[in-house]
Every structure is written in structure tokens, then in C-alpha cells.
Amino acid sequence: MLPFYYNKNENSVVFTTKWSIMEYFSTLKSTKIFRDANEFECQAMMYCFKTKFKTFDKNEKIVTEGDPVTDVVMVLKGSANVLNEDDLGNISIIGRVGLSEIFGLEEVNNKLESYKNNLVAKEKCLVMFMNAHRLMNMCENKCKRHELIIKNLMSMLLDSNRILLEKLNIMSKKSTREKLLAYFTLCAEKNNNTYFEIPFNKTELANYLSVDRSAMSTELNKLKAEGIIDFDKKQYHLKKSQ
């Protein structure tokens, strides 16, 4: 069941779940798409974009590679991994979609017919699907809010391209050690702190960097012994820049 239905007679969204309206709109208004929107504007946009909601369990596919591009997906609770599967069945982590982040925008912007990657729930997720055509094209009302949202989406697309370039920079490094240090340096810069938490466990990190997990663990221990980094599970400290 969807968390709400649209009541045409009262021109309003009616919620049908225990998740409170205040929490729901607080989450929406914190996103780049709906920033500065009030409750009524959020309701109107959800109706305009033919918004759908669904919950997914851990490791459940949210979007399947090769499926027709029909929606732009936003994670409202939890997080998901972007996975790519090659012809031999090898699966690689391309990236992560966290709270209030979007998947599918690149495909929509480039007018691709199908999704390029899988989106898989890393944990239990609540996901919002927005109709791609309605989202990226001005509605018949040509409202200012829709115009602003399209501009916000373009800003998010630029962010997505920047993340891709960052990943390419990391992957251009030749050794496992260099990839690790490039990734940790980036994390420290983004957090403006030498202490930071990464979104991956060791297996996922090795997958993300396309390196052997055992070899990566050896390099991590070497870096720790040399006093360059310290770590405990997903918590890291970059003690020396290279």
C-alpha cells in the first residue's frame, strides 16, 4: 500500500501509514529537489510527478539493469548500492545512493531507453519513484515550483558527474595502496576532517576499488603499521597525507 492517496475532492494527499506527515515532509524538504518547498507545494509536486512509494528489504533489487527507464528514484530511508554486472556474472559496486539521494537521473537526462546499472537495497529502504517524463518536462500549469525543481535536478546531475570523475580518478591509480590512499584522501576532504566514516565494509570497499580483498587487507594493515592511517570497522583516521 502507498503511504498516501490523492483526494481530488479536497485537493490533498491523505496518508495511510504510521509514518507521520511531519516526518515525511521534513525529509522531502531536506532534499535538493524539494528544498524551500512548503507542505502544499510538496503535495502538488508528488501528484504532478505521479509519485509512487515502496519499501525494500536488504539485498532486494529496487531497479534492474536493462529495465525501461520510467522513473527517477529517491531513497527516503536507508541506503542502496549501485551495482554493475558484466557478461561473466561478476558484480562490481559502482557507487552508493544514500538518504535523499537520487538514482536514474543520468539515464533520464541522456534519454537512455534502459537503466545502466542495478540498484540494490543495502538495508531496509523506503523509496520514492517519480515519473521521469513528468519530472523532466514542464507540466501544463507551467508552475514556478516545477521550473525550480528542474533547475535543482540539473544541479544534482552536475554533482553526479563530479562523483563519477572522483571515482575515475581513484580507479586510475595503479596499485591497491594508491587506490586506498586516493579514496581516503577524498573522504577526508569531503568531511573536512581527518576522521571519517566510509559507507562500505571491507568486502564492499574491495569491490568498489576493484581490488582483491585479501591484498587490500594486507595494504590496510601496512598503512596502519606505518602510521599513515588508523581504522576500526568503518571508522578511519588519515594521519598522514601522501
N, C-alpha and C positions, 0 to 999 in steps of 0.2 A: 504493500500500500504506500502511496506517496505521502509525504509529511503534510501535504495540504491539497486542497482543491480550490478552483477559482469559482466564486459565486458571482455570476454575471448580473444577477438582480441587484446585488449590493455592491458590485464593483470592488470586490475584496478577495483576498486569499484567506481561506479557512484552514487552520492547522488541524491535523488528525493524529499527531504523535505526541509523546510526552516531552519531546524536546521543545523548550519554551520559545515563544515568539521573540522575546528579548534576546535570548542567546543566539537564535537563528539570525536575526538582522544585525546583531553586533558582529557576528562572524562575517556576514556579507559586506558590511560597511568597512571592515578592516582590509578587504581585498583591494587590489589596484583597480579592478574593473568598476566596482561599485563605490569607490571612495567618495565621500561627501554627499552620497545619496541619502535621502530620508526614507522612512519606512514605506510611505506611499509609492515613492519612485522605485524602490526595490520590488515591491509587489507588481507594479506596472511592467517593469522590465522582465520579470520572471514570466509573466503572462505573454508578453511580446515575443520572448525567446523560446516559447513552448518548453519551458524548463521541466525536467524530469529528475527525480531523485531515486537513489538506490543504495543499499548497504551491501558491502562485500566483505567476506571473511578473509583471513590471512591466506595468501598464496592463490586467491581466486582471481581469474582474469577479469579485468574491467573493460579493456579494449583488446581486440585480437588483431595482430598484424595481417594486413591483406583485406580486412573488412572495409566496406564502403565508408568514406568519410561523411558522416551525417551530423556529428556533434563535436563541440568543444567541451572538454571535461575539466571540471574543477574539483579538487579534493577539499571537502569541508571539515572532515575529521579523519585523523590518521595520516598515512603516507603510502606511497606506491613507488615501485621501481619500474623504470623504462627498460625493457629487455629486447634484445635483438637475437634472433635465431638464424644461423646460417644453414646452408643446404645439407650439412652433415649433422645437424641437430645440436650443434654447440651453441650455448646460450651465453650472451655477454650482457653485463649491466651497462647501459648507455648513460643513465642518469637517474635522478630521483625527483618525484613530484611530491612536495611537502604540503603542509596546511595552506590553503588558499592559493595554491599554485595551479597552473593550467597545463593540460596536455591536448595536443591536436591542433594548436594554433598555427604551427608551421605548415602542416598539410593543407589547412583551410586557406591560408594566405597564398600558398603556391598553387592552389586549385588542383591538388592531387586527388585522384579518384579513390585511393585506399590509404589506410594508416601504414606508416613505415615500420612501426615497432609495436610490441606488446606493452600493455600497461597492467601490472600485476600488483595486487594489494600486498604491501609489506606487513600490514597489520589490519585489524578490522577498520574499515573505512566507510564514511558516508560521502557519496559522490554526487555532484550536480552535473547533469547533462544539459547543455544549451544548444539548440538547433543552430547549426553552422551558418546556414543561409540567412536565417532571421537575425543572427548576431552580427554578421559582417555586412549586411545591407540595410540601408535606412528603411524604416517602416513607412507605411503610407501617411502616418501622422507627422513624420519628419521632426520628431521632438528633439530638443536641445540635449536632453539626457542621453539619448541614443548616440547622438553625434559625439558627445564627450566620451562615451564608453568605447566607441570605435577608436578614438584617439588614444585612450588608455590601453586598448588592445595592441595598438601599434608600438606603444612604449614597452609593453610586455614582450612583444616579438623581438625588439631590439635586445632586451635582457636575455632572451632565449638564445639569440645569436651570439651574445657575449659569452654565455656559459659554454656554448659549443666551441668557441675559439679557445677558451680556457682549457677545455678537455683536449683539444687538438695539441695545444702547447705541451701539456703533460705527456700525452702519448708520443710526442716527437722525441722524447728523451730515450736514450739507447738502453740504459741499464735499469734494473729494478730499483737500485738505490737512488738514481737520478729521478725516476718517476715518483718515488715516495717523497723525496725532499721537495720536488716541484709541487706536489699536491699539498703537503703540509704547509709550505710557504704560502700558498694560495689561501688555505683555510685560516692561517694566522692573519693575513692581510684583510680578509673579509670580516673577521671578527675584531680586527683592530686590537688583537691580544695574542700573546704567545701561548696562552692557554685556550684550548678549544675542544669541542666535541665533534666527531665526524658521524655521518648518518649510516655508516657501514660497519658490520662486524668484520673480522679478519677474512673470512671466506668471500664476503661481498666486496671488500676492498681489493683483494687479489683479482677478482673477476672484473671489477671496474677498471683496474690498471692493466688488465690483460697480462698478468704475470703468474707464475707458479706460486701457489700458496706457501709451500714449504720453503722455497727460495726467498719469498717475501718475509716470512717469519725470521729466517736467518739474518736478513738485512736489517730488520727492525731491531733485533737483539744486538747486532753490531753497532747500530746507530745509538742505541741506549747505552751500551758499554763505553762508547766513545764520548758520551756526554753531550751528544747533539740533540737527542730527543729523550723524553720520558713518556710513558704511557701506562694506562690502566684501563683495560677494556676499550671503550670508545673515547676515553678522555686522553688528550695528548698535550704535551708541552714542548714547543720548539725552542730549545735552549740556546742553540747557535744557528745562525743563518749561514747558508753555504753559497 
